[in-house]
């Protein structure tokens, strides 16, 4: 399945618009990751543990959206938007949502 943030796919005209599809995931970041991330914040550098959690959450949300699109007969999703939010007490959870338009090309 083709996935794109653009509203068109060069060389592939949209034959049918099937509607908006979404994917959502909420994932927690545990205490150990929080502790090491705070050390990295203090001394500088990237937080590999948080980056891994963000990638995992995005991949899960995208896979869910793709599964929903496949279920309605789509061959592509165009106009994809991905949003990240922290939620929960002390912002201990990361929510990733994605949406796009399922189409047949």
C-alpha positions in Angstrom: 0.0 0.0 0.0 1.3 3.5 -0.9 1.4 5.9 2.0 2.0 9.6 1.5 1.6 13.0 3.1 0.8 14.6 -0.2 -2.7 14.8 -1.7 -1.7 13.2 -5.0 0.7 10.4 -6.1 2.5 11.3 -9.3 1.7 8.9 -12.1 -1.2 7.4 -10.2 -4.5 9.1 -10.6 -7.1 8.6 -7.8 -9.9 6.4 -9.1 -12.0 6.5 -6.0 -12.0 8.3 -2.6 -13.0 5.9 0.2 -13.0 8.2 3.2 -10.8 9.2 6.1 -9.0 6.5 8.0 -7.2 6.8 11.4 -4.8 5.1 13.6 -4.2 5.8 17.3 -1.9 4.5 20.0 -1.1 5.4 23.5 2.1 4.2 25.0 3.7 4.7 28.4 7.2 5.6 29.1 8.5 3.8 32.2 10.4 5.2 35.2 13.8 3.9 34.1 13.5 5.6 30.7 12.3 8.8 32.4 15.3 8.7 34.8 17.9 8.2 32.0 16.2 10.8 29.8 16.4 13.4 32.6 20.1 12.7 32.9 20.5 13.2 29.1 18.5 16.4 29.4 20.9 17.6 32.1 24.1 16.7 30.3 22.9 17.2 26.7 22.4 14.8 23.8 19.6 12.8 22.4 17.3 10.5 24.3 17.5 7.2 22.4 15.0 5.5 24.7 12.3 8.2 24.1 13.1 8.2 20.4 12.6 4.4 20.3 9.2 4.8 22.1 8.1 7.5 19.7 9.0 5.4 16.6 7.2 2.4 18.1 4.1 4.4 18.8 4.1 6.0 15.3 4.7 2.7 13.6 1.8 1.1 15.6 -0.6 4.0 14.7 0.4 3.9 11.0 0.0 0.1 10.9 -3.5 0.4 12.4 -4.5 3.1 9.9 -3.2 1.0 7.0 -5.1 -2.0 8.2 -8.3 0.0 8.3 -7.7 1.3 4.8 -7.0 -2.2 3.5 -10.2 -3.4 5.1 -12.2 -1.0 3.0 -10.4 -1.9 -0.2 -7.9 1.0 -0.4 -4.7 0.7 -2.4 -3.2 3.9 -1.0 -3.6 6.5 1.8 -2.9 10.2 0.8 -2.7 13.4 2.9 -1.4 11.6 6.0 -1.0 13.7 9.1 0.7 12.5 12.2 0.2 14.2 15.6 2.1 13.6 18.9 0.7 14.5 22.4 1.7 13.8 26.0 -1.1 12.8 28.3 -1.7 11.4 31.7 -0.6 12.3 35.1 2.8 14.0 34.8 2.6 13.6 31.0 3.7 10.0 31.5 1.9 8.7 28.3 2.6 9.5 24.7 -0.3 9.5 22.3 0.2 9.3 18.5 -2.6 9.7 16.1 -2.5 9.6 12.3 -5.1 10.2 9.7 -5.3 10.2 6.0 -7.7 9.6 3.0 -8.0 6.1 1.8 -8.1 5.9 -2.0 -8.0 3.4 -4.9 -5.5 4.3 -7.5 
